[in-house]
Amino acid sequence: MPASDHSSQAEISNRPVGVTIFAILHLLFGASGLVIAISTLVFSAIGGAVDFGPVPLGETVDQPAYRLVTGVIGTLDFFLCTALLAAGLGLLKMRGWARQVSLVYAVYTIIAAAVSSVVQYSLIYLPLIERVAGDAIGKEGASALGIVLAVSVACIGMIYPLAILFYFFRPGIRRKFAA
C-alpha cells in the first residue's frame, strides 16, 4: 500500500464524526451558496432592466442602494462559498487551515446576518409591508412586523455559524487539528 493511502486512512480513522458532518454540510452549503451568489449578482446587474409590473418589490429593486448592496453581498458570498467548499474538502483531510477557514466563515456570517437584517428591514420589509398592509396595520404595525421578520431571518441564519463556533472551539477538536 502506498504511503499516501496510509496517511489517508489515518486521517479518516482519526477524524471525529462531527468534523465529517461539518465537512459534508460545508460542501452542500458552499455549492448551494455559489448558485445563490451567482443568481444575486445577475439579479443585481439586471434588476433595473426587469419590469416587475405592479408588484411592490419592483420599486425596491430599482433603488440604486439596493442594487449596490446586493452586488456587494453577492460578490462577498461568491468568495465565501468558494472558501467554504475548500474548507469542506480540507476538513475531510483534517487540515488545520480548514478549521480556521470555518471559523472565519462563521464570524463573517454572523456579522453579515446582522448587517443584512438592517438592510432587509429598511429596503425590503418595511416598504413592502407599508404598501401591502399599510392601511390595515398602520405605520407602527408595519415597522414592528418588519423588525420581527428581519430579526427572525437573522436568527435562523446564525444557527449554522454558531454551531461551527461551538464545535470547532471545543478543546478536543482544537487538539485534533493541532496534532
N, C-alpha and C positions, 0 to 999 in steps of 0.2 A: 504494500500500500504506500503510495507517495506521501511525502511529509505534509503536503498541503491538505490531503484528505484527513490526515491525523489531526492537524490543528483545527480543521473544520469540524470534525466530530467532537473535539474537546470544547469548542465554542458552544456547540449545540447542547452538549450534556451539562455544561456549567451555566447555561442561560436560564434564568428564572422564567417561569411560565408567564408572569406579569410582563416581563420585557418582551416576550414573544407576542403577547396580546397587544401591547402598545405598538410594536413594530407593524403588526397587521393593520391596526387602526390608523397608524401614520400613513401607510401605503394607500388605504382606502380614502381617508380624508384628504390626503395630498392629491390623489388623482381626481377626485370629485371637485376639490377646491380649484384645481387648474382649469377645469371646464367652466366653473363659475367665474373665475377671474378673467378668463378669455371672453366669456359672454359679457361680463361687466365692462370690459374695455371696448368691445364692439358696440355695446349699447350706449356707453357714454360718448363714443365717437359719432354715432348716427342718431342719437336721441332727438336732436333738434330737427332732423330731417324726416322723422316719422310722424304721421298725423294720427294722434290718439283719439281724435274726434271729441265727443262731449264728455269723455272720462275725466274726472277731476285730477287724476295723476298727470294728465297731459301737460298742464301748465307747469307742474313741478319739474318734470324732466327737461323742460325748455330753459329753466333757470341756469345761467352760467355757473353759479356757485355749486349747484347740484351736479352738473356735468364735470366740473373740475374735481370735486370731492370723489365722485365715483371713479374718475380716471386715475386719481392718485391711489385710492384704495385698491382698485383693480390691479394696478402695477405692483404695489407692495404685496398684495395677495399672490400674484403670479410668482414672484421670487420666493415668498414664504412657503408656498405649497411645493415648489421645486425643492427647497431645503428640507421640507417635511418628508418628501419622497426619499431623498438621500438619507435622512436620519432613520427612516424606517428600515432601509437596507443596512445601514450601519448598526442599528440595534440588533438585527438578526445576527450580526457578526460580533456583537458585544464590543463595539468600538467606543472609546471614551468620548470622542468628538460628537458621536450621535446623541449621547446623553446631554451634552452641552447644547447642541442644536435644539433638542427637545425642550430644554429649559428656556432658551431664548424664545422659541416659538410660543411657549406658554405665557411668558411675561408680555410679549408683544400682543398676543391675542387678548389678554385681559385689558391692556391699555386700549387696544383698538375697539374692544367691545364698549368701553366707557365712552370713547370719543364718538363711536358710531351711534350710540344711543342718543347723544345730544344732537347729532346731525339728523338722524331719523326723526326725532321728535320735532325739530324746528323746520325741516324741509319736507317731511313726508306726512307724519301722523297728524300734527296739528292742522296744517292746511286741509288735508283730506277730511278729517273729522268735522272741521268747521264748515266745509262745503256740503258734506253729505248729511250731517245731523245737527248742524249749527242751530237752527231754529228750535229743534226738539229738546236739545240739552243745554243750549247756551254756550257762550264762550268759555266760562269757567268749567263747565262739564266737559267740553271738548279738550280743554287743556289738561284736566285731570285724567281723562281717558288716554290721551296721548302720552302722558307720563307713565301711566300703568303699562301701556304697550311697549314703550321704549325700555323701561326697566325690566320687564318680563323677557323680552328678546335678549337683552344684555345678560341677564342671569342664566338663561338657557345656554347662551353661547359661552359662558365661563365654566361650565361643568367639566368639559374635557381638559382645558388647560389647568384647572385647579387639581384635577386628578393626576395630571402629569407632574405638577409640582410636588404634590403629596407623595407620590410613588417614588420619583427619582431623587428626592431628598432623604428618603429613608436610609439610615446608616448601613444596613446590609446591602442595599442596592448600590450605594455610593462605593462601598468596598469592592463589590463585584466589578465595577467599571475601573477602579483604581488599580486592580491587580493586573 
